Amino acid sequence: MREVGGIRCDAVLASLSDYVDGDLDVATRERIATHLAGCPECERFGAGFAAMVSALGQDPPPDLSPERVAALAALLRDGAG
Ligand SMILES: [Zn+2]
């Protein structure tokens, strides 16, 4: 475990479902987004998690390139939906 963006990996993983659901406050979402951007392990896990959520809720993405993950993270961060 390590701390990136002011939040630790275990806290990020524990909050990931709330993050995807948009149930977190802005400050926490921003910390998680910063962490995902700076932590390859969580980014990899987050990409798979986001793909699963996307597949459950809507059309699955054709791929999960870093650009796509970054765009998804931006959407989540901006509170779209
Ligand atoms: Zn991490």
PDB file of the backbone (N, CA, C, O) and the ligand in Angstrom, with CONECT records:
HET     ZN  A 101       1
ATOM      1  N   MET A   1       0.845  -1.198   0.000  1.00  0.00           N
ATOM      2  CA  MET A   1       0.000   0.000   0.000  1.00  0.00           C
ATOM      3  C   MET A   1       0.882   1.251   0.000  1.00  0.00           C
ATOM      4  O   MET A   1       1.942   1.282   0.625  1.00  0.00           O
ATOM      5  N   ARG A   2       0.440   2.237  -0.685  1.00  0.00           N
ATOM      6  CA  ARG A   2       1.161   3.498  -0.675  1.00  0.00           C
ATOM      7  C   ARG A   2       0.164   4.643  -0.795  1.00  0.00           C
ATOM      8  O   ARG A   2      -1.002   4.457  -1.143  1.00  0.00           O
ATOM      9  N   GLU A   3       0.667   5.820  -0.495  1.00  0.00           N
ATOM     10  CA  GLU A   3      -0.206   6.992  -0.526  1.00  0.00           C
ATOM     11  C   GLU A   3       0.143   7.848  -1.736  1.00  0.00           C
ATOM     12  O   GLU A   3       1.284   8.276  -1.906  1.00  0.00           O
ATOM     13  N   VAL A   4      -0.867   8.090  -2.576  1.00  0.00           N
ATOM     14  CA  VAL A   4      -0.714   8.954  -3.746  1.00  0.00           C
ATOM     15  C   VAL A   4      -1.888   9.925  -3.743  1.00  0.00           C
ATOM     16  O   VAL A   4      -3.036   9.519  -3.563  1.00  0.00           O
ATOM     17  N   GLY A   5      -1.601  11.199  -3.940  1.00  0.00           N
ATOM     18  CA  GLY A   5      -2.674  12.185  -3.998  1.00  0.00           C
ATOM     19  C   GLY A   5      -3.383  12.369  -2.673  1.00  0.00           C
ATOM     20  O   GLY A   5      -4.524  12.829  -2.641  1.00  0.00           O
ATOM     21  N   GLY A   6      -2.714  12.011  -1.562  1.00  0.00           N
ATOM     22  CA  GLY A   6      -3.300  12.231  -0.252  1.00  0.00           C
ATOM     23  C   GLY A   6      -4.256  11.146   0.192  1.00  0.00           C
ATOM     24  O   GLY A   6      -4.981  11.314   1.173  1.00  0.00           O
ATOM     25  N   ILE A   7      -4.262  10.006  -0.539  1.00  0.00           N
ATOM     26  CA  ILE A   7      -5.160   8.916  -0.158  1.00  0.00           C
ATOM     27  C   ILE A   7      -4.456   7.606  -0.449  1.00  0.00           C
ATOM     28  O   ILE A   7      -3.721   7.495  -1.430  1.00  0.00           O
ATOM     29  N   ARG A   8      -4.680   6.605   0.406  1.00  0.00           N
ATOM     30  CA  ARG A   8      -3.987   5.333   0.265  1.00  0.00           C
ATOM     31  C   ARG A   8      -4.754   4.379  -0.638  1.00  0.00           C
ATOM     32  O   ARG A   8      -5.963   4.505  -0.836  1.00  0.00           O
ATOM     33  N   CYS A   9      -3.998   3.406  -1.186  1.00  0.00           N
ATOM     34  CA  CYS A   9      -4.587   2.441  -2.104  1.00  0.00           C
ATOM     35  C   CYS A   9      -5.800   1.744  -1.490  1.00  0.00           C
ATOM     36  O   CYS A   9      -6.825   1.592  -2.154  1.00  0.00           O
ATOM     37  N   ASP A  10      -5.693   1.320  -0.231  1.00  0.00           N
ATOM     38  CA  ASP A  10      -6.804   0.559   0.342  1.00  0.00           C
ATOM     39  C   ASP A  10      -8.050   1.438   0.461  1.00  0.00           C
ATOM     40  O   ASP A  10      -9.169   0.958   0.283  1.00  0.00           O
ATOM     41  N   ALA A  11      -7.857   2.724   0.763  1.00  0.00           N
ATOM     42  CA  ALA A  11      -9.002   3.633   0.844  1.00  0.00           C
ATOM     43  C   ALA A  11      -9.614   3.857  -0.541  1.00  0.00           C
ATOM     44  O   ALA A  11     -10.832   3.949  -0.687  1.00  0.00           O
ATOM     45  N   VAL A  12      -8.741   3.943  -1.558  1.00  0.00           N
ATOM     46  CA  VAL A  12      -9.239   4.118  -2.924  1.00  0.00           C
ATOM     47  C   VAL A  12     -10.085   2.912  -3.335  1.00  0.00           C
ATOM     48  O   VAL A  12     -11.192   3.061  -3.851  1.00  0.00           O
ATOM     49  N   LEU A  13      -9.546   1.725  -3.098  1.00  0.00           N
ATOM     50  CA  LEU A  13     -10.258   0.514  -3.522  1.00  0.00           C
ATOM     51  C   LEU A  13     -11.565   0.366  -2.754  1.00  0.00           C
ATOM     52  O   LEU A  13     -12.569  -0.078  -3.309  1.00  0.00           O
ATOM     53  N   ALA A  14     -11.551   0.739  -1.469  1.00  0.00           N
ATOM     54  CA  ALA A  14     -12.764   0.626  -0.661  1.00  0.00           C
ATOM     55  C   ALA A  14     -13.841   1.598  -1.131  1.00  0.00           C
ATOM     56  O   ALA A  14     -15.032   1.342  -0.953  1.00  0.00           O
ATOM     57  N   SER A  15     -13.425   2.712  -1.729  1.00  0.00           N
ATOM     58  CA  SER A  15     -14.380   3.748  -2.129  1.00  0.00           C
ATOM     59  C   SER A  15     -14.714   3.702  -3.607  1.00  0.00           C
ATOM     60  O   SER A  15     -15.473   4.536  -4.101  1.00  0.00           O
ATOM     61  N   LEU A  16     -14.147   2.723  -4.323  1.00  0.00           N
ATOM     62  CA  LEU A  16     -14.248   2.758  -5.778  1.00  0.00           C
ATOM     63  C   LEU A  16     -15.697   2.641  -6.249  1.00  0.00           C
ATOM     64  O   LEU A  16     -16.089   3.302  -7.211  1.00  0.00           O
ATOM     65  N   SER A  17     -16.493   1.809  -5.585  1.00  0.00           N
ATOM     66  CA  SER A  17     -17.882   1.663  -6.040  1.00  0.00           C
ATOM     67  C   SER A  17     -18.656   2.958  -5.809  1.00  0.00           C
ATOM     68  O   SER A  17     -19.464   3.364  -6.645  1.00  0.00           O
ATOM     69  N   ASP A  18     -18.404   3.607  -4.665  1.00  0.00           N
ATOM     70  CA  ASP A  18     -19.050   4.895  -4.416  1.00  0.00           C
ATOM     71  C   ASP A  18     -18.555   5.947  -5.401  1.00  0.00           C
ATOM     72  O   ASP A  18     -19.302   6.830  -5.822  1.00  0.00           O
ATOM     73  N   TYR A  19     -17.288   5.832  -5.756  1.00  0.00           N
ATOM     74  CA  TYR A  19     -16.708   6.772  -6.713  1.00  0.00           C
ATOM     75  C   TYR A  19     -17.409   6.648  -8.062  1.00  0.00           C
ATOM     76  O   TYR A  19     -17.777   7.647  -8.680  1.00  0.00           O
ATOM     77  N   VAL A  20     -17.587   5.407  -8.508  1.00  0.00           N
ATOM     78  CA  VAL A  20     -18.251   5.179  -9.794  1.00  0.00           C
ATOM     79  C   VAL A  20     -19.714   5.608  -9.720  1.00  0.00           C
ATOM     80  O   VAL A  20     -20.265   6.130 -10.689  1.00  0.00           O
ATOM     81  N   ASP A  21     -20.338   5.385  -8.566  1.00  0.00           N
ATOM     82  CA  ASP A  21     -21.745   5.765  -8.403  1.00  0.00           C
ATOM     83  C   ASP A  21     -21.933   7.264  -8.215  1.00  0.00           C
ATOM     84  O   ASP A  21     -23.053   7.768  -8.310  1.00  0.00           O
ATOM     85  N   GLY A  22     -20.836   7.983  -7.947  1.00  0.00           N
ATOM     86  CA  GLY A  22     -20.942   9.416  -7.719  1.00  0.00           C
ATOM     87  C   GLY A  22     -21.455   9.757  -6.339  1.00  0.00           C
ATOM     88  O   GLY A  22     -22.008  10.836  -6.127  1.00  0.00           O
ATOM     89  N   ASP A  23     -21.274   8.832  -5.385  1.00  0.00           N
ATOM     90  CA  ASP A  23     -21.789   9.038  -4.041  1.00  0.00           C
ATOM     91  C   ASP A  23     -20.811   9.745  -3.110  1.00  0.00           C
ATOM     92  O   ASP A  23     -21.101   9.934  -1.929  1.00  0.00           O
ATOM     93  N   LEU A  24     -19.664  10.130  -3.634  1.00  0.00           N
ATOM     94  CA  LEU A  24     -18.653  10.748  -2.780  1.00  0.00           C
ATOM     95  C   LEU A  24     -18.685  12.264  -2.920  1.00  0.00           C
ATOM     96  O   LEU A  24     -19.133  12.802  -3.933  1.00  0.00           O
ATOM     97  N   ASP A  25     -18.204  12.937  -1.890  1.00  0.00           N
ATOM     98  CA  ASP A  25     -18.094  14.384  -2.002  1.00  0.00           C
ATOM     99  C   ASP A  25     -16.967  14.739  -2.968  1.00  0.00           C
ATOM    100  O   ASP A  25     -16.113  13.915  -3.294  1.00  0.00           O
ATOM    101  N   VAL A  26     -16.996  15.989  -3.412  1.00  0.00           N
ATOM    102  CA  VAL A  26     -16.071  16.414  -4.465  1.00  0.00           C
ATOM    103  C   VAL A  26     -14.623  16.234  -4.039  1.00  0.00           C
ATOM    104  O   VAL A  26     -13.797  15.775  -4.829  1.00  0.00           O
ATOM    105  N   ALA A  27     -14.303  16.592  -2.792  1.00  0.00           N
ATOM    106  CA  ALA A  27     -12.921  16.507  -2.335  1.00  0.00           C
ATOM    107  C   ALA A  27     -12.421  15.062  -2.388  1.00  0.00           C
ATOM    108  O   ALA A  27     -11.296  14.810  -2.820  1.00  0.00           O
ATOM    109  N   THR A  28     -13.253  14.116  -1.952  1.00  0.00           N
ATOM    110  CA  THR A  28     -12.840  12.717  -1.971  1.00  0.00           C
ATOM    111  C   THR A  28     -12.694  12.214  -3.399  1.00  0.00           C
ATOM    112  O   THR A  28     -11.746  11.496  -3.715  1.00  0.00           O
ATOM    113  N   ARG A  29     -13.632  12.592  -4.261  1.00  0.00           N
ATOM    114  CA  ARG A  29     -13.539  12.176  -5.665  1.00  0.00           C
ATOM    115  C   ARG A  29     -12.262  12.691  -6.302  1.00  0.00           C
ATOM    116  O   ARG A  29     -11.603  11.979  -7.060  1.00  0.00           O
ATOM    117  N   GLU A  30     -11.915  13.937  -5.990  1.00  0.00           N
ATOM    118  CA  GLU A  30     -10.708  14.506  -6.574  1.00  0.00           C
ATOM    119  C   GLU A  30      -9.473  13.782  -6.069  1.00  0.00           C
ATOM    120  O   GLU A  30      -8.533  13.552  -6.830  1.00  0.00           O
ATOM    121  N   ARG A  31      -9.465  13.418  -4.781  1.00  0.00           N
ATOM    122  CA  ARG A  31      -8.328  12.666  -4.243  1.00  0.00           C
ATOM    123  C   ARG A  31      -8.204  11.325  -4.954  1.00  0.00           C
ATOM    124  O   ARG A  31      -7.107  10.911  -5.327  1.00  0.00           O
ATOM    125  N   ILE A  32      -9.330  10.651  -5.137  1.00  0.00           N
ATOM    126  CA  ILE A  32      -9.289   9.344  -5.793  1.00  0.00           C
ATOM    127  C   ILE A  32      -8.840   9.490  -7.245  1.00  0.00           C
ATOM    128  O   ILE A  32      -8.035   8.695  -7.729  1.00  0.00           O
ATOM    129  N   ALA A  33      -9.357  10.500  -7.937  1.00  0.00           N
ATOM    130  CA  ALA A  33      -8.959  10.709  -9.329  1.00  0.00           C
ATOM    131  C   ALA A  33      -7.461  10.965  -9.422  1.00  0.00           C
ATOM    132  O   ALA A  33      -6.785  10.449 -10.312  1.00  0.00           O
ATOM    133  N   THR A  34      -6.947  11.774  -8.484  1.00  0.00           N
ATOM    134  CA  THR A  34      -5.514  12.058  -8.458  1.00  0.00           C
ATOM    135  C   THR A  34      -4.733  10.783  -8.175  1.00  0.00           C
ATOM    136  O   THR A  34      -3.693  10.535  -8.785  1.00  0.00           O
ATOM    137  N   HIS A  35      -5.237   9.981  -7.251  1.00  0.00           N
ATOM    138  CA  HIS A  35      -4.577   8.731  -6.917  1.00  0.00           C
ATOM    139  C   HIS A  35      -4.549   7.796  -8.128  1.00  0.00           C
ATOM    140  O   HIS A  35      -3.509   7.218  -8.444  1.00  0.00           O
ATOM    141  N   LEU A  36      -5.681   7.649  -8.798  1.00  0.00           N
ATOM    142  CA  LEU A  36      -5.743   6.757  -9.957  1.00  0.00           C
ATOM    143  C   LEU A  36      -4.771   7.203 -11.045  1.00  0.00           C
ATOM    144  O   LEU A  36      -4.164   6.381 -11.732  1.00  0.00           O
ATOM    145  N   ALA A  37      -4.632   8.538 -11.191  1.00  0.00           N
ATOM    146  CA  ALA A  37      -3.734   9.057 -12.212  1.00  0.00           C
ATOM    147  C   ALA A  37      -2.270   8.789 -11.874  1.00  0.00           C
ATOM    148  O   ALA A  37      -1.426   8.701 -12.766  1.00  0.00           O
ATOM    149  N   GLY A  38      -1.971   8.658 -10.563  1.00  0.00           N
ATOM    150  CA  GLY A  38      -0.581   8.523 -10.149  1.00  0.00           C
ATOM    151  C   GLY A  38      -0.208   7.143  -9.661  1.00  0.00           C
ATOM    152  O   GLY A  38       0.947   6.918  -9.298  1.00  0.00           O
ATOM    153  N   CYS A  39      -1.150   6.204  -9.638  1.00  0.00           N
ATOM    154  CA  CYS A  39      -0.889   4.877  -9.088  1.00  0.00           C
ATOM    155  C   CYS A  39      -1.264   3.819 -10.127  1.00  0.00           C
ATOM    156  O   CYS A  39      -2.444   3.518 -10.306  1.00  0.00           O
ATOM    157  N   PRO A  40      -0.270   3.258 -10.808  1.00  0.00           N
ATOM    158  CA  PRO A  40      -0.558   2.287 -11.880  1.00  0.00           C
ATOM    159  C   PRO A  40      -1.378   1.101 -11.403  1.00  0.00           C
ATOM    160  O   PRO A  40      -2.230   0.598 -12.135  1.00  0.00           O
ATOM    161  N   GLU A  41      -1.124   0.650 -10.176  1.00  0.00           N
ATOM    162  CA  GLU A  41      -1.869  -0.518  -9.684  1.00  0.00           C
ATOM    163  C   GLU A  41      -3.354  -0.220  -9.572  1.00  0.00           C
ATOM    164  O   GLU A  41      -4.190  -0.994 -10.037  1.00  0.00           O
ATOM    165  N   CYS A  42      -3.675   0.911  -8.951  1.00  0.00           N
ATOM    166  CA  CYS A  42      -5.081   1.250  -8.789  1.00  0.00           C
ATOM    167  C   CYS A  42      -5.707   1.639 -10.122  1.00  0.00           C
ATOM    168  O   CYS A  42      -6.887   1.378 -10.358  1.00  0.00           O
ATOM    169  N   GLU A  43      -4.920   2.260 -10.988  1.00  0.00           N
ATOM    170  CA  GLU A  43      -5.459   2.613 -12.288  1.00  0.00           C
ATOM    171  C   GLU A  43      -5.864   1.356 -13.043  1.00  0.00           C
ATOM    172  O   GLU A  43      -6.910   1.315 -13.691  1.00  0.00           O
ATOM    173  N   ARG A  44      -5.019   0.331 -12.950  1.00  0.00           N
ATOM    174  CA  ARG A  44      -5.322  -0.929 -13.630  1.00  0.00           C
ATOM    175  C   ARG A  44      -6.582  -1.558 -13.031  1.00  0.00           C
ATOM    176  O   ARG A  44      -7.468  -2.012 -13.755  1.00  0.00           O
ATOM    177  N   PHE A  45      -6.644  -1.575 -11.718  1.00  0.00           N
ATOM    178  CA  PHE A  45      -7.830  -2.131 -11.069  1.00  0.00           C
ATOM    179  C   PHE A  45      -9.054  -1.277 -11.385  1.00  0.00           C
ATOM    180  O   PHE A  45     -10.127  -1.798 -11.690  1.00  0.00           O
ATOM    181  N   GLY A  46      -8.878   0.034 -11.308  1.00  0.00           N
ATOM    182  CA  GLY A  46      -9.992   0.937 -11.569  1.00  0.00           C
ATOM    183  C   GLY A  46     -10.510   0.796 -12.986  1.00  0.00           C
ATOM    184  O   GLY A  46     -11.715   0.889 -13.219  1.00  0.00           O
ATOM    185  N   ALA A  47      -9.611   0.574 -13.936  1.00  0.00           N
ATOM    186  CA  ALA A  47     -10.032   0.412 -15.324  1.00  0.00           C
ATOM    187  C   ALA A  47     -10.904  -0.826 -15.477  1.00  0.00           C
ATOM    188  O   ALA A  47     -11.928  -0.791 -16.161  1.00  0.00           O
ATOM    189  N   GLY A  48     -10.499  -1.914 -14.842  1.00  0.00           N
ATOM    190  CA  GLY A  48     -11.301  -3.125 -14.905  1.00  0.00           C
ATOM    191  C   GLY A  48     -12.627  -2.956 -14.211  1.00  0.00           C
ATOM    192  O   GLY A  48     -13.650  -3.455 -14.680  1.00  0.00           O
ATOM    193  N   PHE A  49     -12.615  -2.259 -13.100  1.00  0.00           N
ATOM    194  CA  PHE A  49     -13.844  -2.026 -12.350  1.00  0.00           C
ATOM    195  C   PHE A  49     -14.794  -1.150 -13.149  1.00  0.00           C
ATOM    196  O   PHE A  49     -15.990  -1.431 -13.229  1.00  0.00           O
ATOM    197  N   ALA A  50     -14.258  -0.089 -13.741  1.00  0.00           N
ATOM    198  CA  ALA A  50     -15.087   0.812 -14.536  1.00  0.00           C
ATOM    199  C   ALA A  50     -15.664   0.076 -15.735  1.00  0.00           C
ATOM    200  O   ALA A  50     -16.805   0.318 -16.128  1.00  0.00           O
ATOM    201  N   ALA A  51     -14.875  -0.824 -16.319  1.00  0.00           N
ATOM    202  CA  ALA A  51     -15.359  -1.592 -17.461  1.00  0.00           C
ATOM    203  C   ALA A  51     -16.518  -2.489 -17.040  1.00  0.00           C
ATOM    204  O   ALA A  51     -17.499  -2.637 -17.768  1.00  0.00           O
ATOM    205  N   MET A  52     -16.393  -3.080 -15.863  1.00  0.00           N
ATOM    206  CA  MET A  52     -17.449  -3.960 -15.370  1.00  0.00           C
ATOM    207  C   MET A  52     -18.727  -3.155 -15.137  1.00  0.00           C
ATOM    208  O   MET A  52     -19.812  -3.570 -15.545  1.00  0.00           O
ATOM    209  N   VAL A  53     -18.594  -2.007 -14.481  1.00  0.00           N
ATOM    210  CA  VAL A  53     -19.761  -1.163 -14.216  1.00  0.00           C
ATOM    211  C   VAL A  53     -20.392  -0.722 -15.528  1.00  0.00           C
ATOM    212  O   VAL A  53     -21.614  -0.728 -15.679  1.00  0.00           O
ATOM    213  N   SER A  54     -19.548  -0.343 -16.464  1.00  0.00           N
ATOM    214  CA  SER A  54     -20.047   0.116 -17.752  1.00  0.00           C
ATOM    215  C   SER A  54     -20.787  -1.010 -18.469  1.00  0.00           C
ATOM    216  O   SER A  54     -21.841  -0.791 -19.067  1.00  0.00           O
ATOM    217  N   ALA A  55     -20.226  -2.213 -18.402  1.00  0.00           N
ATOM    218  CA  ALA A  55     -20.845  -3.353 -19.067  1.00  0.00           C
ATOM    219  C   ALA A  55     -22.188  -3.680 -18.434  1.00  0.00           C
ATOM    220  O   ALA A  55     -23.114  -4.104 -19.125  1.00  0.00           O
ATOM    221  N   LEU A  56     -22.300  -3.485 -17.129  1.00  0.00           N
ATOM    222  CA  LEU A  56     -23.554  -3.764 -16.439  1.00  0.00           C
ATOM    223  C   LEU A  56     -24.617  -2.718 -16.766  1.00  0.00           C
ATOM    224  O   LEU A  56     -25.799  -3.038 -16.893  1.00  0.00           O
ATOM    225  N   GLY A  57     -24.184  -1.465 -16.901  1.00  0.00           N
ATOM    226  CA  GLY A  57     -25.143  -0.378 -16.996  1.00  0.00           C
ATOM    227  C   GLY A  57     -25.433   0.106 -18.397  1.00  0.00           C
ATOM    228  O   GLY A  57     -26.490   0.687 -18.643  1.00  0.00           O
ATOM    229  N   GLN A  58     -24.517  -0.123 -19.318  1.00  0.00           N
ATOM    230  CA  GLN A  58     -24.687   0.423 -20.652  1.00  0.00           C
ATOM    231  C   GLN A  58     -23.787  -0.330 -21.617  1.00  0.00           C
ATOM    232  O   GLN A  58     -23.246  -1.383 -21.278  1.00  0.00           O
ATOM    233  N   ASP A  59     -23.627   0.213 -22.823  1.00  0.00           N
ATOM    234  CA  ASP A  59     -22.769  -0.445 -23.799  1.00  0.00           C
ATOM    235  C   ASP A  59     -21.345  -0.530 -23.270  1.00  0.00           C
ATOM    236  O   ASP A  59     -20.792   0.476 -22.827  1.00  0.00           O
ATOM    237  N   PRO A  60     -20.750  -1.701 -23.308  1.00  0.00           N
ATOM    238  CA  PRO A  60     -19.362  -1.792 -22.860  1.00  0.00           C
ATOM    239  C   PRO A  60     -18.446  -1.078 -23.837  1.00  0.00           C
ATOM    240  O   PRO A  60     -18.701  -1.059 -25.041  1.00  0.00           O
ATOM    241  N   PRO A  61     -17.394  -0.499 -23.320  1.00  0.00           N
ATOM    242  CA  PRO A  61     -16.444   0.165 -24.203  1.00  0.00           C
ATOM    243  C   PRO A  61     -15.702  -0.860 -25.053  1.00  0.00           C
ATOM    244  O   PRO A  61     -15.462  -1.977 -24.596  1.00  0.00           O
ATOM    245  N   PRO A  62     -15.340  -0.502 -26.269  1.00  0.00           N
ATOM    246  CA  PRO A  62     -14.647  -1.442 -27.149  1.00  0.00           C
ATOM    247  C   PRO A  62     -13.245  -1.763 -26.657  1.00  0.00           C
ATOM    248  O   PRO A  62     -12.712  -2.831 -26.960  1.00  0.00           O
ATOM    249  N   ASP A  63     -12.650  -0.869 -25.916  1.00  0.00           N
ATOM    250  CA  ASP A  63     -11.333  -1.139 -25.351  1.00  0.00           C
ATOM    251  C   ASP A  63     -11.148  -0.238 -24.138  1.00  0.00           C
ATOM    252  O   ASP A  63     -11.981   0.624 -23.858  1.00  0.00           O
ATOM    253  N   LEU A  64     -10.078  -0.442 -23.440  1.00  0.00           N
ATOM    254  CA  LEU A  64      -9.828   0.380 -22.258  1.00  0.00           C
ATOM    255  C   LEU A  64      -8.438   0.993 -22.354  1.00  0.00           C
ATOM    256  O   LEU A  64      -7.569   0.765 -21.512  1.00  0.00           O
ATOM    257  N   SER A  65      -8.262   1.771 -23.398  1.00  0.00           N
ATOM    258  CA  SER A  65      -6.999   2.473 -23.539  1.00  0.00           C
ATOM    259  C   SER A  65      -6.860   3.506 -22.426  1.00  0.00           C
ATOM    260  O   SER A  65      -7.858   3.947 -21.854  1.00  0.00           O
ATOM    261  N   PRO A  66      -5.633   3.887 -22.122  1.00  0.00           N
ATOM    262  CA  PRO A  66      -5.436   4.909 -21.079  1.00  0.00           C
ATOM    263  C   PRO A  66      -6.224   6.176 -21.359  1.00  0.00           C
ATOM    264  O   PRO A  66      -6.717   6.819 -20.432  1.00  0.00           O
ATOM    265  N   GLU A  67      -6.346   6.543 -22.635  1.00  0.00           N
ATOM    266  CA  GLU A  67      -7.105   7.745 -22.973  1.00  0.00           C
ATOM    267  C   GLU A  67      -8.568   7.575 -22.587  1.00  0.00           C
ATOM    268  O   GLU A  67      -9.200   8.501 -22.079  1.00  0.00           O
ATOM    269  N   ARG A  68      -9.097   6.382 -22.832  1.00  0.00           N
ATOM    270  CA  ARG A  68     -10.501   6.124 -22.528  1.00  0.00           C
ATOM    271  C   ARG A  68     -10.731   6.146 -21.016  1.00  0.00           C
ATOM    272  O   ARG A  68     -11.719   6.695 -20.528  1.00  0.00           O
ATOM    273  N   VAL A  69      -9.800   5.540 -20.295  1.00  0.00           N
ATOM    274  CA  VAL A  69      -9.920   5.540 -18.836  1.00  0.00           C
ATOM    275  C   VAL A  69      -9.849   6.964 -18.304  1.00  0.00           C
ATOM    276  O   VAL A  69     -10.594   7.328 -17.394  1.00  0.00           O
ATOM    277  N   ALA A  70      -8.957   7.768 -18.866  1.00  0.00           N
ATOM    278  CA  ALA A  70      -8.821   9.151 -18.421  1.00  0.00           C
ATOM    279  C   ALA A  70     -10.094   9.924 -18.717  1.00  0.00           C
ATOM    280  O   ALA A  70     -10.529  10.742 -17.907  1.00  0.00           O
ATOM    281  N   ALA A  71     -10.694   9.672 -19.874  1.00  0.00           N
ATOM    282  CA  ALA A  71     -11.936  10.364 -20.221  1.00  0.00           C
ATOM    283  C   ALA A  71     -13.053   9.958 -19.276  1.00  0.00           C
ATOM    284  O   ALA A  71     -13.861  10.787 -18.857  1.00  0.00           O
ATOM    285  N   LEU A  72     -13.088   8.668 -18.945  1.00  0.00           N
ATOM    286  CA  LEU A  72     -14.107   8.179 -18.019  1.00  0.00           C
ATOM    287  C   LEU A  72     -13.913   8.802 -16.640  1.00  0.00           C
ATOM    288  O   LEU A  72     -14.872   9.217 -15.989  1.00  0.00           O
ATOM    289  N   ALA A  73     -12.667   8.860 -16.213  1.00  0.00           N
ATOM    290  CA  ALA A  73     -12.377   9.453 -14.904  1.00  0.00           C
ATOM    291  C   ALA A  73     -12.789  10.922 -14.895  1.00  0.00           C
ATOM    292  O   ALA A  73     -13.288  11.420 -13.886  1.00  0.00           O
ATOM    293  N   ALA A  74     -12.586  11.613 -16.004  1.00  0.00           N
ATOM    294  CA  ALA A  74     -12.976  13.019 -16.078  1.00  0.00           C
ATOM    295  C   ALA A  74     -14.483  13.166 -15.997  1.00  0.00           C
ATOM    296  O   ALA A  74     -14.994  14.075 -15.343  1.00  0.00           O
ATOM    297  N   LEU A  75     -15.197  12.261 -16.670  1.00  0.00           N
ATOM    298  CA  LEU A  75     -16.653  12.284 -16.612  1.00  0.00           C
ATOM    299  C   LEU A  75     -17.129  12.093 -15.181  1.00  0.00           C
ATOM    300  O   LEU A  75     -17.996  12.824 -14.701  1.00  0.00           O
ATOM    301  N   LEU A  76     -16.556  11.107 -14.504  1.00  0.00           N
ATOM    302  CA  LEU A  76     -16.934  10.833 -13.130  1.00  0.00           C
ATOM    303  C   LEU A  76     -16.619  12.022 -12.238  1.00  0.00           C
ATOM    304  O   LEU A  76     -17.404  12.386 -11.362  1.00  0.00           O
ATOM    305  N   ARG A  77     -15.446  12.625 -12.477  1.00  0.00           N
ATOM    306  CA  ARG A  77     -15.001  13.733 -11.649  1.00  0.00           C
ATOM    307  C   ARG A  77     -15.928  14.930 -11.833  1.00  0.00           C
ATOM    308  O   ARG A  77     -16.187  15.672 -10.886  1.00  0.00           O
ATOM    309  N   ASP A  78     -16.425  15.114 -13.053  1.00  0.00           N
ATOM    310  CA  ASP A  78     -17.293  16.252 -13.314  1.00  0.00           C
ATOM    311  C   ASP A  78     -18.729  15.991 -12.906  1.00  0.00           C
ATOM    312  O   ASP A  78     -19.579  16.878 -12.994  1.00  0.00           O
ATOM    313  N   GLY A  79     -19.003  14.752 -12.453  1.00  0.00           N
ATOM    314  CA  GLY A  79     -20.330  14.451 -11.948  1.00  0.00           C
ATOM    315  C   GLY A  79     -21.362  14.252 -13.051  1.00  0.00           C
ATOM    316  O   GLY A  79     -22.556  14.448 -12.821  1.00  0.00           O
ATOM    317  N   ALA A  80     -20.921  13.867 -14.241  1.00  0.00           N
ATOM    318  CA  ALA A  80     -21.879  13.610 -15.313  1.00  0.00           C
ATOM    319  C   ALA A  80     -22.779  12.440 -14.942  1.00  0.00           C
ATOM    320  O   ALA A  80     -22.342  11.465 -14.330  1.00  0.00           O
ATOM    321  N   GLY A  81     -24.003  12.555 -15.315  1.00  0.00           N
ATOM    322  CA  GLY A  81     -24.928  11.477 -15.022  1.00  0.00           C
ATOM    323  C   GLY A  81     -25.624  11.802 -13.774  1.00  0.00           C
ATOM    324  O   GLY A  81     -26.467  11.029 -13.317  1.00  0.00           O
TER     325      GLY A  81
HETATM  326 ZN    ZN A 101      -3.052   2.883  -5.484  1.00  0.00          ZN2+
END
